[in-house]
Amino acid sequence: MKMQEVPSPKLELEMRRGVLVLAVLSQLKKPQYGYSLRQALAHHDLPIEEGTLYPLLRRLEGQGYLQSEWRTDDGQPRRYYQLNAQGETLLGQLTASWQALNASLRGLLKEENA
């Protein structure tokens, strides 16, 4: 692959998928509903489609990492999600794993560019 070539969109998508769980959990320390969560992630240059986000939220809730409740703020019912104690623990574990992985990759990429 030449330096000017853009990476395969599929490879880039795979890389993004690997960090979505951590990204979503990081934003659920306080209650958020789907649209507000999508906006928070997009604000940090991690846009996520509804078709990806909502199944992920349901899966994390089903696995016992999130709690949710319906609220009718401003008259429109919205389901708010937030980390529970298990979710807080998972966020800490995944954060530590990410930091270790990121440090390893920085070292590998630094060697490659030396």
Buried (B, 14 or more C-beta within 10 A) or exposed (E): EEEEEEEEEEEEEEEBEEBBBBBBBBBBEEBBBBEBBBEBBEEEEBEBEEEBBBEBBBEBBEEEBBBBEEEEEEEEEBBBBBBBEBBBEBBEEBEEEBEEEEEEEEEEEEEEEE
